[in-house]
Amino acid sequence: MPDTERGAVQSQASEKIRVSLDISPELYSKLQSLARDIHGTKSDVLRKSLALMDVAVQAKKSGKKIGIADRSDQLTTEIIGFEY
């Protein structure tokens, strides 16, 4: 089995890595709430969050801005904090 980070265990049969992490009760509550909101699991929330973070970081590296647009594609909110 290849080396893994501390707290991560790889299962060769399923090609997945189990990760253990410490988070605050407030963050855990938010994770549960988001899972309910998307009708998914906490793992689904983390996977989707990582995908969104990846898109945001790549956009920022390309000199683009990240934001939220309304239904008419008007940018209403710029999201900051993706500096690397």
C-alpha distances in whole Angstrom, upper triangle without the diagonal:
4,7,9,12,14,15,12,10,8,9,8,11,13,11,12,11,14,16,18,21,25,28,31,33,35,32,30,34,34,30,32,35,33,31,35,36,34,34,30,27,26,23,26,27,25,23,27,28,25,26,30,29,27,30,32,31,31,35,35,34,36,39,40,40,39,41,42,45,48,49,51,48,50,47,48,45,43,40,39,36,34,34,32
4,6,10,12,14,11,10,8,10,10,14,15,12,13,11,14,15,18,20,24,26,30,32,34,31,30,33,33,30,31,34,33,31,35,36,34,34,30,27,26,23,25,27,23,22,26,26,23,24,28,26,25,28,30,28,28,32,32,31,33,36,37,38,36,39,40,43,46,47,49,46,48,45,46,43,41,37,36,33,31,31,28
4,7,9,11,9,9,9,12,12,16,17,14,14,11,13,14,16,18,21,24,28,30,32,29,28,32,31,28,30,33,32,30,34,35,33,34,30,27,25,22,25,26,23,22,25,25,22,24,27,25,24,27,29,27,27,31,31,30,32,35,36,37,35,38,39,43,45,47,49,46,47,44,45,42,39,36,35,31,29,29,26
4,6,8,6,7,7,11,12,16,16,13,12,9,10,10,12,14,17,20,24,26,28,25,24,28,28,25,27,30,28,27,31,32,30,31,27,24,22,19,22,23,19,19,22,22,19,21,24,22,21,25,26,24,25,29,29,28,31,33,34,34,32,35,36,40,42,44,46,43,44,41,41,38,36,33,32,29,26,27,24
4,6,5,8,10,14,16,19,18,16,14,10,11,9,10,12,15,17,21,24,25,22,22,26,25,23,25,28,27,26,29,31,29,30,26,23,21,18,21,21,18,18,21,20,18,20,23,21,20,24,25,23,24,28,27,26,30,32,32,32,31,33,35,38,41,43,45,42,42,39,40,36,34,30,29,26,24,24,22
4,6,8,11,15,17,20,19,18,15,12,11,9,9,10,13,16,19,22,24,21,21,25,25,22,24,28,27,26,29,31,30,30,27,24,21,19,22,22,19,20,23,22,20,23,25,23,23,26,27,25,27,30,30,29,32,34,35,34,33,35,36,40,42,44,46,44,44,41,41,38,36,32,30,27,26,26,24
4,7,10,13,16,19,18,16,14,10,8,6,5,7,10,14,17,19,21,19,18,21,22,19,21,24,24,23,26,28,27,27,24,20,18,16,19,19,16,18,21,20,18,21,24,22,22,26,26,25,27,30,30,30,33,35,35,34,32,34,35,38,41,42,45,42,43,40,40,36,35,31,30,27,26,27,25
4,7,10,13,15,14,13,10,6,5,4,6,9,13,16,19,21,23,20,19,22,23,20,21,25,23,22,25,27,26,26,22,19,17,14,18,18,15,16,19,19,17,19,22,21,21,24,25,24,25,29,29,28,31,33,33,33,31,33,34,37,40,41,44,41,42,39,39,36,34,31,30,27,25,26,24
4,7,10,12,12,11,9,5,5,7,9,12,16,19,22,24,26,23,21,25,25,22,23,26,25,23,27,29,27,27,23,20,18,15,19,20,17,17,21,21,19,21,24,23,23,26,28,27,28,31,32,31,34,36,36,36,34,36,36,39,42,43,46,43,44,42,42,39,37,34,33,30,28,30,28
4,6,9,9,7,6,4,6,9,12,15,19,21,25,26,28,25,23,27,27,23,24,28,26,24,27,29,27,27,23,20,19,16,18,20,17,17,20,21,19,20,24,23,22,26,27,26,27,30,31,31,33,36,35,36,34,35,36,39,42,43,45,42,44,42,42,39,38,34,34,31,29,30,28
4,6,6,6,6,6,8,11,14,18,21,23,27,28,30,27,25,28,28,24,25,28,27,24,27,29,27,26,22,20,19,16,19,21,19,18,21,23,21,22,25,25,24,27,30,29,29,33,34,33,35,38,38,38,36,37,38,41,43,43,46,43,45,43,43,41,40,36,36,34,32,33,31
4,6,5,7,9,11,14,18,21,25,27,30,32,33,30,28,31,31,27,28,31,29,27,30,32,29,28,25,22,22,19,21,23,21,20,23,25,22,23,27,27,25,28,31,30,30,33,35,34,36,39,38,39,37,39,39,42,44,45,47,44,46,44,45,43,41,38,38,36,33,35,32
4,6,8,11,12,16,19,22,26,28,32,32,34,31,29,31,31,27,28,31,29,26,29,31,28,27,23,21,22,19,20,23,22,20,23,25,23,24,28,28,27,29,32,32,32,35,36,36,37,40,40,40,38,40,40,42,44,44,47,45,47,45,46,43,42,39,39,38,35,37,35
4,5,9,11,14,17,20,24,26,29,30,31,28,26,28,28,24,25,27,26,23,25,27,24,23,20,18,18,15,17,20,18,16,20,22,20,21,24,25,24,26,29,29,29,32,33,33,35,38,37,37,35,36,36,38,40,41,43,41,43,41,42,40,39,36,36,34,32,34,32
4,7,10,13,17,20,23,25,29,30,31,27,26,28,28,24,25,28,26,23,26,28,25,24,21,19,19,15,16,19,17,15,18,20,18,18,22,23,21,24,26,26,26,29,31,30,32,35,34,35,32,34,35,37,39,40,42,39,42,40,40,38,37,34,34,32,30,31,29
4,7,10,13,16,20,21,25,26,27,24,22,25,24,20,22,24,22,20,23,25,22,22,18,16,15,12,14,16,14,12,16,17,15,16,20,20,19,22,24,24,24,27,29,29,30,33,32,33,30,32,32,35,37,38,40,38,40,38,38,36,34,31,31,29,27,29,27
4,6,10,13,16,19,22,24,25,22,20,23,23,19,21,24,22,20,23,25,23,23,19,16,15,12,14,16,13,12,16,17,15,17,20,19,19,22,24,23,24,27,28,28,30,33,32,32,30,32,32,35,37,38,41,38,40,38,38,35,34,30,30,28,26,27,25
4,7,10,14,16,19,20,22,19,17,20,21,17,18,22,20,18,22,24,22,22,18,15,13,10,14,15,12,13,16,17,15,18,21,20,20,23,25,24,26,29,29,29,32,34,33,33,30,32,32,35,37,39,41,39,40,38,38,35,34,30,30,28,26,28,26
4,6,10,12,16,18,19,16,15,18,18,15,17,20,19,18,21,23,22,22,18,15,12,10,14,14,11,12,16,15,14,17,19,18,19,22,23,22,24,27,27,28,30,32,32,31,29,30,31,34,36,38,40,38,39,36,36,33,32,28,28,25,23,25,24
4,7,10,13,15,17,15,13,17,17,14,16,19,19,18,21,23,22,23,19,16,13,12,15,15,13,15,18,17,16,19,21,20,21,24,25,24,26,29,29,29,32,34,33,32,30,31,32,35,37,39,42,39,40,37,37,33,32,29,28,25,24,26,25
4,6,10,12,14,12,11,14,15,13,15,18,18,17,20,22,22,22,19,16,13,12,16,15,12,14,17,15,15,19,20,18,20,23,23,22,25,27,27,28,31,32,31,30,28,29,30,33,35,37,40,37,38,35,34,31,30,26,25,22,22,23,22
4,7,10,12,10,9,13,14,13,15,18,18,18,21,22,23,24,21,18,14,15,18,16,14,17,19,17,17,21,21,20,22,25,24,24,27,29,28,29,32,33,33,31,28,29,30,34,36,38,40,38,38,35,34,31,30,26,25,22,22,24,23
4,7,8,6,6,10,11,10,12,15,15,16,18,20,21,22,20,17,13,14,17,15,13,16,18,15,16,20,20,18,21,24,23,23,26,28,27,28,31,32,31,29,26,27,27,31,33,35,38,36,36,32,31,28,27,23,23,20,21,23,22
4,5,5,6,9,10,11,12,14,15,17,19,20,21,22,21,18,15,17,19,16,15,19,20,17,19,22,22,20,23,26,24,25,28,29,28,30,33,33,32,30,27,27,27,31,32,35,38,36,36,33,31,27,27,24,23,21,22,24,24
4,5,5,6,9,10,11,12,14,15,17,18,20,21,20,17,14,17,19,16,16,20,21,19,20,24,23,22,25,28,26,27,30,31,31,33,36,36,34,32,29,28,28,31,33,35,38,36,36,33,31,28,28,25,25,23,24,27,27
4,5,5,6,9,10,11,12,14,15,16,19,20,19,17,14,17,18,15,16,19,19,17,19,22,21,21,24,26,24,25,29,29,28,31,33,33,32,29,26,25,25,28,29,32,34,33,33,30,28,25,25,22,22,21,22,25,26
4,5,5,6,9,10,10,12,14,15,17,18,17,15,12,14,15,12,12,16,16,13,16,19,18,17,20,22,21,22,25,26,25,28,30,30,29,26,23,23,23,26,28,30,33,31,31,28,26,23,23,20,20,18,19,22,23
4,5,5,6,9,10,11,13,14,16,16,15,12,9,12,14,11,11,15,16,14,16,19,19,19,22,24,23,24,27,28,28,30,33,33,31,29,26,25,25,28,29,31,34,33,33,31,29,26,26,23,23,21,22,25,25
4,5,5,6,9,10,11,12,14,15,15,13,10,14,15,12,13,17,17,16,18,21,20,20,24,25,24,26,29,29,29,32,34,34,32,30,26,25,24,27,28,30,33,32,32,30,28,25,26,23,24,23,24,27,28
4,5,5,6,9,10,10,12,14,13,12,10,13,13,10,11,15,14,13,16,18,17,17,20,22,21,23,26,26,26,28,31,31,28,26,22,22,21,24,24,26,30,28,28,26,24,22,22,19,20,19,20,24,25
4,5,5,6,9,10,11,12,11,9,6,9,10,7,8,12,12,10,13,16,15,16,19,20,20,21,24,25,25,28,30,30,28,26,23,22,21,24,25,27,30,29,29,27,25,23,23,20,21,20,20,24,24
4,6,5,6,9,10,10,10,8,6,10,11,9,11,14,14,13,16,18,18,19,22,23,23,25,28,28,29,31,33,34,31,29,26,25,24,26,27,28,32,30,31,29,28,25,26,23,25,24,24,27,28
4,5,5,6,9,10,10,10,9,13,12,10,12,15,14,14,17,19,18,19,22,23,23,25,27,28,28,31,33,33,30,28,24,23,21,24,24,25,29,28,29,27,25,23,24,22,23,23,24,27,28
4,5,5,6,8,8,9,8,11,9,7,10,12,11,10,14,15,14,16,19,19,19,22,24,24,25,28,29,30,27,25,21,20,18,21,21,23,26,25,26,24,23,21,22,19,21,21,21,25,26
4,5,5,6,5,5,5,8,7,6,9,11,11,11,14,16,15,17,20,21,21,23,25,26,27,29,31,32,29,27,24,23,21,24,24,25,28,27,29,27,26,24,25,22,24,24,23,27,28
4,6,5,6,8,9,12,11,10,13,15,14,15,18,19,18,20,23,24,24,26,28,29,30,32,34,34,32,29,26,24,22,24,24,25,28,28,29,28,26,25,26,24,26,26,26,30,31
4,6,8,10,11,13,11,10,13,15,13,14,17,18,17,19,22,22,22,25,27,26,28,30,31,32,29,27,23,21,19,21,20,21,25,24,25,24,23,22,23,21,24,24,24,28,30
4,5,8,10,11,9,8,12,12,10,12,15,15,15,17,20,19,20,23,25,25,26,29,30,30,28,26,22,21,19,20,20,21,24,23,25,24,23,22,23,21,24,24,24,27,29
4,7,10,12,9,10,13,14,13,15,18,18,18,20,22,23,24,26,28,28,30,32,33,34,31,29,26,24,22,24,24,24,27,27,29,28,27,26,27,25,27,28,27,31,32
4,7,8,6,7,11,11,11,13,15,15,16,19,20,21,22,25,26,27,28,30,32,33,30,29,25,25,23,25,25,25,29,28,30,29,28,26,27,25,27,27,26,29,30
4,5,5,7,9,10,11,12,14,15,17,18,20,21,23,24,26,27,29,30,32,33,31,30,26,26,25,27,28,28,32,30,32,30,30,28,28,25,27,26,25,29,29
4,5,5,6,9,10,10,12,14,15,16,18,20,21,22,24,26,27,28,30,32,30,28,25,25,24,27,28,29,32,30,32,30,29,26,26,23,25,23,23,26,26
4,5,5,6,9,10,11,12,14,15,16,18,20,21,23,24,26,27,29,30,29,28,24,25,24,27,28,29,32,31,32,30,30,27,27,24,25,23,22,25,25
4,5,5,6,8,10,11,12,14,15,17,18,20,21,23,24,26,27,29,27,26,22,22,22,24,25,26,29,27,29,27,27,25,25,22,24,23,22,25,25
4,6,5,6,9,10,10,12,14,15,16,18,20,21,22,24,26,27,25,23,20,20,19,22,23,24,27,26,27,25,24,22,22,19,21,20,19,22,23
4,6,5,6,9,10,10,12,14,15,16,18,20,21,22,24,26,24,23,20,20,20,23,25,27,29,27,28,26,26,23,22,19,20,18,17,20,20
4,5,5,6,9,10,11,13,14,15,17,18,20,21,23,25,23,22,19,20,20,23,25,26,29,26,28,26,26,24,23,20,21,20,18,21,20
4,5,5,6,9,10,11,12,14,15,17,18,20,21,23,21,20,16,17,17,19,21,22,25,23,24,22,22,20,20,17,19,18,16,20,20
4,5,5,6,9,10,10,12,14,15,16,18,20,21,19,18,15,15,16,19,21,23,25,23,24,21,21,18,18,14,16,15,13,17,17
4,5,5,6,9,10,10,12,14,15,16,18,20,19,18,15,17,18,21,23,25,27,24,25,23,23,21,19,16,16,15,13,15,15
4,5,5,6,9,10,11,12,14,15,17,19,17,17,14,16,16,19,22,23,25,22,24,21,22,20,19,16,17,16,14,16,16
4,5,5,6,9,10,11,12,14,15,17,15,14,11,12,13,16,18,20,22,19,20,18,18,16,15,12,14,13,11,14,15
4,5,5,6,9,10,10,12,14,15,14,13,11,13,14,17,21,23,24,21,22,19,19,17,15,11,12,11,8,11,12
4,5,5,6,9,10,11,12,14,13,14,12,14,16,19,22,24,25,22,23,21,22,19,17,14,14,13,10,12,12
4,6,5,6,9,10,11,13,11,11,9,12,14,16,19,21,22,19,20,17,19,17,15,13,13,13,10,13,13
4,6,5,6,9,10,11,9,8,6,9,12,15,18,20,21,18,18,15,17,14,12,9,10,10,7,10,11
4,5,5,6,9,10,10,10,9,13,15,18,22,24,25,21,22,19,20,17,14,11,11,10,6,7,8
4,5,5,6,9,9,10,10,14,17,19,22,24,25,21,22,19,21,19,16,14,14,13,9,10,10
4,5,5,7,5,7,7,11,14,16,19,21,22,18,18,16,18,16,13,12,12,12,9,11,12
4,5,5,5,6,7,11,15,17,21,23,23,20,19,16,18,15,12,11,10,10,7,7,9
4,5,7,10,11,15,18,21,24,26,26,23,23,20,22,19,16,14,13,13,9,8,8
4,6,9,11,15,18,19,23,25,25,21,21,19,21,19,16,15,15,15,12,12,12
4,7,10,13,17,18,22,24,24,20,19,17,19,17,14,14,13,14,11,11,12
4,7,10,13,15,18,20,20,16,16,13,16,14,11,11,11,13,11,12,14
4,7,10,12,16,18,18,14,14,10,12,10,7,8,8,11,10,11,14
4,7,10,14,16,17,13,13,10,11,9,6,5,7,10,9,11,14
4,7,10,13,14,11,10,7,7,5,4,5,8,12,11,14,17
4,7,10,11,9,8,6,6,5,6,8,11,14,15,18,21
4,7,7,5,5,4,5,7,9,11,15,18,18,21,24
4,5,5,5,6,6,9,12,14,18,21,21,24,27
4,5,7,10,10,13,16,17,21,24,24,27,30
4,5,9,10,14,16,18,22,25,25,28,31
4,6,9,11,13,15,19,22,22,24,27
4,6,9,11,14,17,21,21,24,27
4,6,7,11,14,17,18,20,23
4,7,10,13,17,18,20,24
4,6,10,13,14,17,20
4,6,10,11,13,17
4,7,8,11,14
4,6,8,11
4,6,9
4,6
4
